[in-house]
Amino acid sequence: MSTVHPSDRQFVDTWASKVSGRVLDAGCGPGHWTNYLDDCGVDIRGVDIIPEFIDRARASYPAVRFDVGTIDAIDESDDSFGGILSWFSTIHHQPSRIGVPLHEFARVLRPGGTLLLGYFDGTDIEPFNHTVVRAYRWPVHQLSAELEAAGFTIIETHRRSERGRRNVGAILCELGAC
């Protein structure tokens, strides 16, 4: 976790301290956030579509549950989680398909549950080349509108800009009653 920006850690810590119930790290990648939150006493599991990430996470953090799966069709019943961490896991979704994982998050969160979503911030929705495949920058107001369309209420937004780095943002939102 030494490579995590201190403000990101603080935002995640504050969110996690208020979550009640099970948590899903949706698009967990190599599992560092899942392990960190497990170490903090959060009842969490990680899921990612890339089997190599899950293999690496399982090898690095054998006491934590990790499963191969997609955030577009989460293998859980409705209202299963009190919180979802989606830290840069929706960045590869084309703008026309961003609603798919957002609605899936709404399905598996119980009413009143919270979603913390990290993303690349920009003034317009725009694609850019990322490590493996194209990713997208989002303006906070447009991504917030997509979240609201999926049933979420925005609680708080954060945006960070640093010289020499991509701009990032985070949105904390709550699922409304159905």
Backbone as a printed PyTorch tensor [residue, N CA C, xyz], in Angstrom:
tensor([[[  0.8120,  -1.1860,   0.0000],
         [  0.0000,   0.0000,   0.0000],
         [  0.8630,   1.2600,   0.0000]],

        [[  2.1520,   1.0810,  -0.0820],
         [  3.0430,   2.2410,  -0.0680],
         [  2.9080,   3.1010,  -1.3140]],

        [[  2.3780,   2.5440,  -2.4000],
         [  2.2190,   3.3140,  -3.6260],
         [  0.8640,   4.0250,  -3.6920]],

        [[  0.0110,   3.8160,  -2.7190],
         [ -1.3080,   4.4400,  -2.6900],
         [ -1.1760,   5.8750,  -2.1930]],

        [[ -1.8300,   6.7870,  -2.8770],
         [ -1.8070,   8.1880,  -2.4720],
         [ -2.4650,   8.3260,  -1.0970]],

        [[ -1.8700,   9.1010,  -0.2020],
         [ -2.4270,   9.2370,   1.1580],
         [ -3.8830,   9.7070,   1.1850]],

        [[ -4.2690,  10.5880,   0.2730],
         [ -5.6610,  11.0480,   0.2850],
         [ -6.6120,   9.9300,  -0.1510]],

        [[ -6.1700,   9.0430,  -1.0420],
         [ -6.9900,   7.8970,  -1.4280],
         [ -7.1870,   6.9750,  -0.2280]],

        [[ -6.1150,   6.7180,   0.4720],
         [ -6.2070,   5.8320,   1.6400],
         [ -7.1420,   6.4320,   2.6890]],

        [[ -7.0320,   7.7250,   2.9070],
         [ -7.8880,   8.3740,   3.8980],
         [ -9.3580,   8.2870,   3.4890]],

        [[ -9.6340,   8.5150,   2.2010],
         [-11.0120,   8.4480,   1.7140],
         [-11.5640,   7.0320,   1.8580]],

        [[-10.7710,   6.0250,   1.4790],
         [-11.1980,   4.6330,   1.6070],
         [-11.3710,   4.2590,   3.0810]],

        [[-10.4370,   4.6620,   3.9210],
         [-10.5500,   4.3620,   5.3590],
         [-11.8280,   4.9530,   5.9490]],

        [[-12.0990,   6.2050,   5.6300],
         [-13.2900,   6.8730,   6.1670],
         [-14.5500,   6.1710,   5.6920]],

        [[-14.5970,   5.8470,   4.3980],
         [-15.7570,   5.1200,   3.8590],
         [-15.9140,   3.7690,   4.5490]],

        [[-14.8340,   2.9910,   4.6130],
         [-14.9020,   1.6310,   5.1600],
         [-15.3260,   1.6250,   6.6300]],

        [[-14.9430,   2.6440,   7.3770],
         [-15.3000,   2.6900,   8.7990],
         [-16.7920,   2.8700,   9.0170]],

        [[-17.5130,   3.3000,   7.9810],
         [-18.9510,   3.5480,   8.1030],
         [-19.8040,   2.4710,   7.4340]],

        [[-19.1740,   1.5610,   6.7020],
         [-19.9320,   0.5100,   6.0100],
         [-20.3960,  -0.5320,   7.0110]],

        [[-21.6370,  -0.9380,   6.8500],
         [-22.2050,  -1.9840,   7.6890],
         [-22.5070,  -3.1900,   6.8060]],

        [[-21.9150,  -4.3250,   7.1320],
         [-22.1680,  -5.5400,   6.3620],
         [-21.0030,  -5.8950,   5.4580]],

        [[-21.2490,  -6.9020,   4.6390],
         [-20.2260,  -7.4030,   3.7220],
         [-19.8680,  -6.3530,   2.6770]],

        [[-18.6200,  -6.4420,   2.2000],
         [-18.1150,  -5.5080,   1.1960],
         [-17.5510,  -6.3020,   0.0260]],

        [[-17.7620,  -5.7780,  -1.1730],
         [-17.1950,  -6.3520,  -2.3840],
         [-16.1730,  -5.3840,  -2.9490]],

        [[-14.9750,  -5.8890,  -3.2150],
         [-13.9760,  -5.1240,  -3.9730],
         [-14.1790,  -5.5440,  -5.4200]],

        [[-14.9300,  -4.7290,  -6.1530],
         [-15.3590,  -5.0420,  -7.5140],
         [-14.2900,  -4.6150,  -8.5070]],

        [[-13.6550,  -5.6030,  -9.1370],
         [-12.5280,  -5.3110, -10.0220],
         [-11.2780,  -5.1240,  -9.1830]],

        [[-11.0060,  -6.0880,  -8.3450],
         [ -9.9620,  -5.9810,  -7.3120],
         [ -8.5350,  -6.0080,  -7.8450]],

        [[ -8.3530,  -6.3830,  -9.1110],
         [ -6.9880,  -6.4520,  -9.6390],
         [ -6.1410,  -7.3980,  -8.8100]],

        [[ -4.9270,  -6.9780,  -8.4410],
         [ -4.0320,  -7.8570,  -7.6840],
         [ -4.3730,  -7.9770,  -6.2010]],

        [[ -5.4550,  -7.3320,  -5.7530],
         [ -5.9700,  -7.5810,  -4.4100],
         [ -5.4420,  -6.7340,  -3.2720]],

        [[ -4.6540,  -5.7070,  -3.5650],
         [ -4.0510,  -4.9330,  -2.4740],
         [ -5.0870,  -4.1990,  -1.6190]],

        [[ -6.1230,  -3.6240,  -2.2440],
         [ -7.1670,  -2.9520,  -1.4560],
         [ -7.9880,  -3.9840,  -0.6770]],

        [[ -8.2840,  -5.1090,  -1.2890],
         [ -9.0560,  -6.1520,  -0.6130],
         [ -8.3120,  -6.6030,   0.6420]],

        [[ -7.0350,  -6.8700,   0.5010],
         [ -6.2300,  -7.3000,   1.6420],
         [ -6.1510,  -6.2080,   2.7040]],

        [[ -5.9340,  -4.9860,   2.2770],
         [ -5.8370,  -3.8630,   3.2180],
         [ -7.1160,  -3.7710,   4.0570]],

        [[ -8.2680,  -3.8160,   3.3870],
         [ -9.5240,  -3.6940,   4.1160],
         [ -9.7980,  -4.9260,   4.9820]],

        [[ -9.3920,  -6.1070,   4.5150],
         [ -9.5000,  -7.3050,   5.3430],
         [ -8.6630,  -7.1380,   6.6150]],

        [[ -7.4640,  -6.6180,   6.4720],
         [ -6.6010,  -6.3570,   7.6300],
         [ -7.2190,  -5.3510,   8.6010]],

        [[ -8.0710,  -4.4650,   8.0670],
         [ -8.7610,  -3.4690,   8.9010],
         [-10.0210,  -4.0460,   9.5490]],

        [[-10.3090,  -5.3320,   9.2980],
         [-11.4560,  -5.9840,   9.9210],
         [-12.7350,  -5.9550,   9.1040]],

        [[-12.6500,  -5.5350,   7.8380],
         [-13.8200,  -5.5000,   6.9650],
         [-14.0840,  -6.9050,   6.4330]],

        [[-15.3470,  -7.3140,   6.4130],
         [-15.7660,  -8.5950,   5.8330],
         [-15.8470,  -8.3850,   4.3210]],

        [[-14.7950,  -8.7580,   3.6030],
         [-14.6460,  -8.3900,   2.1990],
         [-14.2230,  -9.5690,   1.3500]],

        [[-14.5970,  -9.5050,   0.0930],
         [-14.0610, -10.4220,  -0.9110],
         [-13.7860,  -9.6210,  -2.1610]],

        [[-12.8420, -10.1090,  -2.9600],
         [-12.4890,  -9.4450,  -4.2010],
         [-12.9150, -10.2680,  -5.3960]],

        [[-13.2830,  -9.5740,  -6.4680],
         [-13.6430, -10.2320,  -7.7110],
         [-12.9980,  -9.4570,  -8.8590]],

        [[-12.4800, -10.1970,  -9.8360],
         [-11.8940,  -9.5720, -11.0170],
         [-12.0560, -10.5210, -12.1950]],

        [[-12.1510,  -9.9510, -13.3730],
         [-12.3630, -10.7390, -14.5930],
         [-11.0700, -11.3740, -15.1110]],

        [[ -9.9210, -10.8810, -14.6670],
         [ -8.6280, -11.3620, -15.1540],
         [ -8.1130, -12.4950, -14.2470]],

        [[ -8.1070, -13.7320, -14.7300],
         [ -7.6690, -14.8510, -13.8880],
         [ -6.2510, -14.6680, -13.3280]],

        [[ -5.3610, -14.0550, -14.1000],
         [ -3.9840, -13.8560, -13.6120],
         [ -3.9580, -12.9260, -12.4040]],

        [[ -4.8230, -11.9090, -12.3870],
         [ -4.9040, -11.0300, -11.2130],
         [ -5.3810, -11.8180,  -9.9980]],

        [[ -6.3820, -12.6610, -10.2050],
         [ -6.9120, -13.4420,  -9.0850],
         [ -5.8740, -14.4400,  -8.5880]],

        [[ -5.1540, -15.0820,  -9.5020],
         [ -4.0840, -16.0020,  -9.0940],
         [ -3.0380, -15.2710,  -8.2560]],

        [[ -2.6620, -14.0810,  -8.7040],
         [ -1.6630, -13.2850,  -7.9730],
         [ -2.2000, -12.8570,  -6.6110]],

        [[ -3.4630, -12.4280,  -6.5630],
         [ -4.0710, -12.0150,  -5.2990],
         [ -4.1310, -13.1900,  -4.3190]],

        [[ -4.5540, -14.3420,  -4.8080],
         [ -4.6400, -15.5150,  -3.9380],
         [ -3.2680, -15.9220,  -3.4080]],

        [[ -2.2460, -15.8350,  -4.2590],
         [ -0.8910, -16.1870,  -3.8360],
         [ -0.3440, -15.1700,  -2.8230]],

        [[ -0.6490, -13.9140,  -3.0350],
         [ -0.1430, -12.8550,  -2.1520],
         [ -0.9010, -12.7720,  -0.8380]],

        [[ -2.2020, -13.0460,  -0.8730],
         [ -3.0670, -12.8760,   0.3010],
         [ -3.9430, -14.1090,   0.4800]],

        [[ -3.3540, -15.2390,   0.8660],
         [ -4.1030, -16.5030,   0.9020],
         [ -5.2610, -16.5350,   1.9060]],

        [[ -5.2850, -15.6430,   2.8720],
         [ -6.3560, -15.6470,   3.8690],
         [ -7.6030, -14.8840,   3.4040]],

        [[ -7.5190, -14.2330,   2.2450],
         [ -8.6150, -13.4010,   1.7450],
         [ -9.2940, -14.1180,   0.5770]],

        [[-10.5970, -13.9490,   0.4670],
         [-11.3450, -14.6000,  -0.6240],
         [-11.2830, -13.7460,  -1.8920]],

        [[-10.8790, -14.3930,  -2.9810],
         [-10.8420, -13.7790,  -4.3100],
         [-11.4850, -14.7360,  -5.2990]],

        [[-12.3000, -14.1850,  -6.2030],
         [-12.9750, -14.9940,  -7.2010],
         [-12.8550, -14.3490,  -8.5730]],

        [[-12.7500, -15.1980,  -9.5970],
         [-12.8120, -14.7120, -10.9750],
         [-14.2800, -14.4260, -11.2780]],

        [[-14.5450, -13.2630, -11.8160],
         [-15.9080, -12.8930, -12.1730],
         [-15.9260, -11.5000, -12.7730]],

        [[-17.0400, -11.1590, -13.3610],
         [-17.1760,  -9.8670, -14.0060],
         [-18.0600,  -8.9300, -13.1850]],

        [[-17.7330,  -7.6620, -13.2020],
         [-18.5640,  -6.6820, -12.5130],
         [-19.8360,  -6.3760, -13.2980]],

        [[-19.9250,  -6.9000, -14.5020],
         [-21.1340,  -6.7270, -15.3050],
         [-22.2210,  -7.7310, -14.9280]],

        [[-21.8580,  -8.7910, -14.2360],
         [-22.8090,  -9.8200, -13.7900],
         [-22.2250, -10.4740, -12.5320]],

        [[-22.4010,  -9.8110, -11.4110],
         [-21.8090, -10.2540, -10.1510],
         [-22.5530, -11.4840,  -9.6320]],

        [[-21.7850, -12.5040,  -9.2770],
         [-22.3460, -13.7730,  -8.8120],
         [-22.7490, -13.6750,  -7.3380]],

        [[-23.7600, -12.8790,  -7.0760],
         [-24.3210, -12.6980,  -5.7350],
         [-25.7970, -12.3750,  -5.8920]],

        [[-26.5560, -12.6510,  -4.8550],
         [-27.9850, -12.3330,  -4.8980],
         [-28.2110, -10.8430,  -4.6530]],

        [[-29.4230, -10.4010,  -4.9210],
         [-29.7950,  -9.0120,  -4.6860],
         [-29.5650,  -8.6570,  -3.2180]],

        [[-29.2140,  -7.3880,  -2.9730],
         [-29.0820,  -6.8440,  -1.6110],
         [-28.0500,  -7.5930,  -0.7590]],

        [[-26.9800,  -8.0820,  -1.3630],
         [-25.9900,  -8.8940,  -0.6530],
         [-24.9490,  -8.1040,   0.1370]],

        [[-24.6980,  -6.8640,  -0.2520],
         [-23.5730,  -6.1340,   0.3160],
         [-23.9900,  -4.8240,   0.9640]],

        [[-23.2260,  -4.4420,   1.9710],
         [-23.3910,  -3.1290,   2.5900],
         [-22.5400,  -2.0850,   1.9060]],

        [[-21.4930,  -2.5400,   1.1950],
         [-20.6150,  -1.6040,   0.5010],
         [-19.9100,  -2.2540,  -0.6660]],

        [[-19.5850,  -1.4210,  -1.6490],
         [-18.7930,  -1.8590,  -2.8000],
         [-17.6980,  -0.8430,  -3.0270]],

        [[-16.4820,  -1.3460,  -3.1460],
         [-15.3510,  -0.5330,  -3.5760],
         [-15.1120,  -0.8460,  -5.0440]],

        [[-15.2100,   0.1700,  -5.8710],
         [-14.9450,   0.0230,  -7.3070],
         [-13.8370,   1.0230,  -7.6360]],

        [[-12.6220,   0.6330,  -7.3160],
         [-11.4820,   1.5430,  -7.4300],
         [-10.8390,   1.3680,  -8.7990]],

        [[-11.2290,   2.2160,  -9.7230],
         [-10.7250,   2.2190, -11.0960],
         [-11.0870,   0.9420, -11.8500]],

        [[-12.1830,   0.3030, -11.4580],
         [-12.5890,  -0.9300, -12.1340],
         [-13.5650,  -0.6920, -13.2820]],

        [[-14.1430,   0.4940, -13.3800],
         [-15.0630,   0.7880, -14.4850],
         [-14.3930,   1.6150, -15.5810]],

        [[-13.1160,   1.8920, -15.4490],
         [-12.4400,   2.8070, -16.3840],
         [-12.3740,   2.2760, -17.8070]],

        [[-12.4780,   0.9690, -17.9850],
         [-12.3870,   0.3880, -19.3250],
         [-13.7560,   0.2120, -19.9860]],

        [[-14.8130,   0.5290, -19.2890],
         [-16.1540,   0.4210, -19.8720],
         [-16.4070,   1.5920, -20.8090]],

        [[-16.8390,   1.2740, -22.0140],
         [-17.1920,   2.3260, -22.9580],
         [-18.3320,   3.1490, -22.3680]],

        [[-18.3640,   4.4400, -22.6530],
         [-19.4260,   5.2930, -22.1040],
         [-20.8330,   4.7550, -22.3510]],

        [[-21.0660,   4.1350, -23.4960],
         [-22.3990,   3.5910, -23.7880],
         [-22.7330,   2.3800, -22.9180]],

        [[-21.7160,   1.7910, -22.2440],
         [-21.9270,   0.5870, -21.4220],
         [-21.6400,   0.7990, -19.9420]],

        [[-21.3450,   2.0410, -19.5390],
         [-20.9980,   2.2830, -18.1380],
         [-22.1570,   1.9470, -17.1990]],

        [[-23.3750,   2.0490, -17.6970],
         [-24.5340,   1.7390, -16.8650],
         [-24.6360,   0.2790, -16.4680]],

        [[-24.0290,  -0.6060, -17.2410],
         [-24.1160,  -2.0430, -16.9420],
         [-23.5320,  -2.3550, -15.5620]],

        [[-22.2670,  -2.0270, -15.2780],
         [-21.7670,  -2.3350, -13.9380],
         [-22.4260,  -1.4760, -12.8490]],

        [[-22.7950,  -0.2430, -13.1690],
         [-23.4140,   0.6100, -12.1520],
         [-24.7670,   0.0420, -11.7110]],

        [[-25.5590,  -0.4310, -12.6650],
         [-26.8270,  -1.0650, -12.3060],
         [-26.6080,  -2.3930, -11.5750]],

        [[-25.5510,  -3.0970, -11.9370],
         [-25.2240,  -4.3460, -11.2460],
         [-24.8030,  -4.0560,  -9.8000]],

        [[-24.0330,  -2.9890,  -9.5980],
         [-23.6840,  -2.5940,  -8.2240],
         [-24.9490,  -2.2970,  -7.4310]],

        [[-25.8920,  -1.5770,  -8.0560],
         [-27.1490,  -1.2470,  -7.3820],
         [-27.9380,  -2.5150,  -7.0430]],

        [[-27.8730,  -3.5030,  -7.9050],
         [-28.6040,  -4.7520,  -7.6590],
         [-28.0780,  -5.4890,  -6.4400]],

        [[-26.7480,  -5.5720,  -6.3020],
         [-26.1840,  -6.3760,  -5.2170],
         [-25.9900,  -5.5980,  -3.9170]],

        [[-26.1210,  -4.2760,  -3.9600],
         [-26.0710,  -3.4870,  -2.7290],
         [-27.4520,  -3.4700,  -2.0920]],

        [[-27.4830,  -3.4900,  -0.7900],
         [-28.7800,  -3.3420,  -0.1340],
         [-29.1130,  -1.8470,  -0.0510]],

        [[-30.3830,  -1.4900,   0.0340],
         [-30.7450,  -0.0730,   0.1660],
         [-30.0070,   0.5530,   1.3470]],

        [[-29.4530,   1.7260,   1.1150],
         [-28.6440,   2.3950,   2.1320],
         [-27.1770,   2.0240,   2.0630]],

        [[-26.8430,   0.9970,   1.2540],
         [-25.4450,   0.6070,   1.0770],
         [-24.7070,   1.6780,   0.2840]],

        [[-23.3820,   1.6600,   0.4050],
         [-22.5910,   2.6920,  -0.2620],
         [-21.6260,   2.1110,  -1.2750]],

        [[-21.3890,   2.9050,  -2.2870],
         [-20.4350,   2.6020,  -3.3480],
         [-19.3760,   3.6820,  -3.3370]],

        [[-18.1200,   3.2740,  -3.3280],
         [-17.0070,   4.2040,  -3.4810],
         [-16.3330,   3.8770,  -4.7990]],

        [[-16.4030,   4.8130,  -5.7360],
         [-15.9370,   4.5950,  -7.0980],
         [-14.7790,   5.5330,  -7.4100]],

        [[-13.6240,   4.9520,  -7.7700],
         [-12.4760,   5.7310,  -8.2180],
         [-12.4180,   5.7220,  -9.7380]],

        [[-11.9660,   6.8300, -10.3300],
         [-11.9650,   6.9490, -11.7890],
         [-10.9260,   7.9830, -12.2220]],

        [[-10.6820,   8.0520, -13.5190],
         [ -9.8320,   9.0920, -14.0880],
         [-10.7040,  10.2910, -14.4230]],

        [[-10.3250,  11.4420, -13.9100],
         [-11.0950,  12.6680, -14.0500],
         [-10.6830,  13.4310, -15.3070]],

        [[-11.6450,  14.0660, -15.9470],
         [-11.3660,  14.8840, -17.1200],
         [-12.4630,  15.9000, -17.3430]],

        [[-12.2430,  16.8010, -18.2740],
         [-13.2480,  17.8170, -18.5810],
         [-14.2990,  17.3000, -19.5450]],

        [[-13.9690,  16.2510, -20.2850],
         [-14.8830,  15.6010, -21.2250],
         [-14.7060,  14.1000, -21.0890]],

        [[-15.7200,  13.3450, -21.5200],
         [-15.5380,  11.9000, -21.6200],
         [-14.5910,  11.6850, -22.7920]],

        [[-13.4480,  11.0950, -22.5070],
         [-12.4890,  10.8800, -23.5900],
         [-11.6820,   9.6210, -23.3560]],

        [[-11.4400,   8.8850, -24.4440],
         [-10.6300,   7.6690, -24.3270],
         [ -9.1460,   8.0140, -24.2960]],

        [[ -8.3720,   7.1300, -23.6990],
         [ -6.9140,   7.2380, -23.7470],
         [ -6.3330,   5.8390, -23.6150]],

        [[ -5.1130,   5.6750, -24.0750],
         [ -4.4500,   4.3820, -23.9780],
         [ -4.0020,   4.1580, -22.5480]],

        [[ -4.3720,   3.0090, -22.0230],
         [ -4.0210,   2.6260, -20.6610],
         [ -3.2070,   1.3430, -20.7430]],

        [[ -2.7750,   0.8330, -19.6310],
         [ -1.8580,  -0.2910, -19.5730],
         [ -2.1700,  -1.4130, -20.5530]],

        [[ -3.3770,  -1.9230, -20.5330],
         [ -3.7130,  -3.0860, -21.3460],
         [ -4.6680,  -2.7330, -22.4800]],

        [[ -5.6590,  -1.9440, -22.1600],
         [ -6.7140,  -1.6430, -23.1150],
         [ -7.1850,  -0.2050, -22.8790]],

        [[ -7.8910,   0.3290, -23.8210],
         [ -8.3780,   1.7070, -23.7490],
         [ -9.1430,   1.9580, -22.4490]],

        [[ -8.9270,   3.1400, -21.8870],
         [ -9.6550,   3.5810, -20.6960],
         [-10.3060,   4.9250, -21.0180]],

        [[-11.1300,   5.4010, -20.0740],
         [-11.8650,   6.6460, -20.3010],
         [-11.7290,   7.5830, -19.1140]],

        [[-11.5860,   8.8640, -19.4320],
         [-11.6920,   9.9290, -18.4420],
         [-13.1530,  10.3740, -18.4150]],

        [[-13.6060,  10.7730, -17.2350],
         [-14.9860,  11.2270, -17.0630],
         [-15.0190,  12.5420, -16.3000]],

        [[-15.8580,  13.4800, -16.7160],
         [-16.1410,  14.6310, -15.8630],
         [-17.0340,  14.1820, -14.7080]],

        [[-16.7990,  14.7250, -13.5380],
         [-17.5420,  14.2840, -12.3590],
         [-19.0480,  14.4390, -12.5520]],

        [[-19.4960,  15.4980, -13.2080],
         [-20.9480,  15.6930, -13.3470],
         [-21.5800,  14.6350, -14.2500]],

        [[-20.8700,  14.1680, -15.2650],
         [-21.4420,  13.1490, -16.1490],
         [-21.4280,  11.7650, -15.5020]],

        [[-20.3580,  11.4440, -14.7880],
         [-20.3150,  10.1590, -14.0940],
         [-21.3330,  10.1460, -12.9480]],

        [[-21.4850,  11.2730, -12.2760],
         [-22.5080,  11.3770, -11.2230],
         [-23.9030,  11.1610, -11.7980]],

        [[-24.1710,  11.7050, -12.9740],
         [-25.4800,  11.5130, -13.6140],
         [-25.7220,  10.0350, -13.9310]],

        [[-24.6890,   9.3350, -14.3740],
         [-24.8200,   7.8960, -14.6430],
         [-25.1180,   7.1270, -13.3540]],

        [[-24.4520,   7.5110, -12.2720],
         [-24.7000,   6.8690, -10.9800],
         [-26.1240,   7.1440, -10.4980]],

        [[-26.5630,   8.3640, -10.6470],
         [-27.9300,   8.7100, -10.2390],
         [-28.9520,   7.9360, -11.0690]],

        [[-28.6870,   7.7570, -12.3570],
         [-29.5880,   6.9850, -13.2170],
         [-29.6660,   5.5210, -12.7770]],

        [[-28.6270,   5.0300, -12.1050],
         [-28.6100,   3.6490, -11.6030],
         [-29.2330,   3.5390, -10.2110]],

        [[-29.6810,   4.6620,  -9.6440],
         [-30.3500,   4.6170,  -8.3490],
         [-29.5400,   5.1230,  -7.1690]],

        [[-28.3800,   5.7020,  -7.4380],
         [-27.5170,   6.1860,  -6.3640],
         [-27.7400,   7.6710,  -6.0950]],

        [[-27.5030,   8.0560,  -4.8570],
         [-27.4820,   9.4570,  -4.4550],
         [-26.0340,   9.8080,  -4.1310]],

        [[-25.5420,  10.8620,  -4.7340],
         [-24.1490,  11.2780,  -4.5140],
         [-24.0320,  11.8900,  -3.1170]],

        [[-23.0710,  11.4140,  -2.3660],
         [-22.7980,  11.9300,  -1.0230],
         [-21.6280,  12.9100,  -1.0620]],

        [[-20.5740,  12.5080,  -1.7790],
         [-19.3470,  13.2980,  -1.7440],
         [-18.5130,  12.9880,  -2.9770]],

        [[-17.8150,  13.9950,  -3.4860],
         [-16.8810,  13.7870,  -4.5900],
         [-15.5270,  14.3690,  -4.2300]],

        [[-14.4970,  13.7370,  -4.7580],
         [-13.1290,  14.2190,  -4.5840],
         [-12.4580,  14.2280,  -5.9460]],

        [[-11.6510,  15.2510,  -6.1680],
         [-10.8770,  15.3260,  -7.4050],
         [ -9.4550,  15.7340,  -7.0220]],

        [[ -8.4920,  15.0700,  -7.6740],
         [ -7.0970,  15.3530,  -7.3700],
         [ -6.3140,  15.5530,  -8.6590]],

        [[ -5.5630,  16.6130,  -8.6870],
         [ -4.7130,  16.9220,  -9.8340],
         [ -3.2970,  17.1660,  -9.3250]],

        [[ -2.3570,  16.4330,  -9.8870],
         [ -0.9550,  16.5950,  -9.5130],
         [ -0.1150,  16.7130, -10.7680]],

        [[  0.8550,  17.5770, -10.7150],
         [  1.7460,  17.7600, -11.8650],
         [  2.3940,  16.4260, -12.2370]],

        [[  2.3440,  16.1050, -13.5290],
         [  2.9760,  14.8900, -14.0360],
         [  2.1590,  13.6150, -13.8640]],

        [[  0.9430,  13.7130, -13.3330],
         [  0.1070,  12.5300, -13.1300],
         [ -1.2720,  12.7420, -13.7440]],

        [[ -1.9470,  11.6430, -14.0320],
         [ -3.3230,  11.7370, -14.5130],
         [ -4.2120,  12.2650, -13.3950]],

        [[ -5.1920,  13.0670, -13.7640],
         [ -6.1690,  13.5430, -12.7910],
         [ -7.0640,  12.3890, -12.3870]],

        [[ -7.3550,  12.3110, -11.1090],
         [ -8.1980,  11.2420, -10.5920],
         [ -9.3440,  11.8310,  -9.7900]],

        [[-10.3740,  11.0340,  -9.6510],
         [-11.5170,  11.4290,  -8.8540],
         [-12.0740,  10.2380,  -8.1110]],

        [[-12.9010,  10.5360,  -7.1490],
         [-13.6010,   9.4980,  -6.4010],
         [-14.9890,  10.0240,  -6.0620]],

        [[-15.9550,   9.1400,  -6.1600],
         [-17.3330,   9.4900,  -5.8520],
         [-17.8550,   8.5040,  -4.8180]],

        [[-18.3850,   9.0380,  -3.7330],
         [-19.0390,   8.2340,  -2.7190],
         [-20.5350,   8.4330,  -2.8860]],

        [[-21.2590,   7.3390,  -3.0260],
         [-22.6900,   7.4410,  -3.2110],
         [-23.4090,   6.3480,  -2.4150]],

        [[-24.6950,   6.5710,  -2.2350],
         [-25.5210,   5.6590,  -1.4440],
         [-26.6850,   5.1890,  -2.3150]],

        [[-27.0350,   3.9220,  -2.1570],
         [-28.1640,   3.3780,  -2.8860],
         [-29.4480,   3.7540,  -2.1710]],

        [[-30.3770,   4.3400,  -2.9130],
         [-31.6620,   4.7280,  -2.3360],
         [-32.5640,   3.5260,  -2.1320]],

        [[-33.6280,   3.7450,  -1.4040],
         [-34.6120,   2.6880,  -1.2040],
         [-35.3270,   2.4060,  -2.5210]],

        [[-35.6060,   1.1330,  -2.7810],
         [-36.2600,   0.7550,  -4.0400],
         [-37.7270,   1.1030,  -4.0260]]])
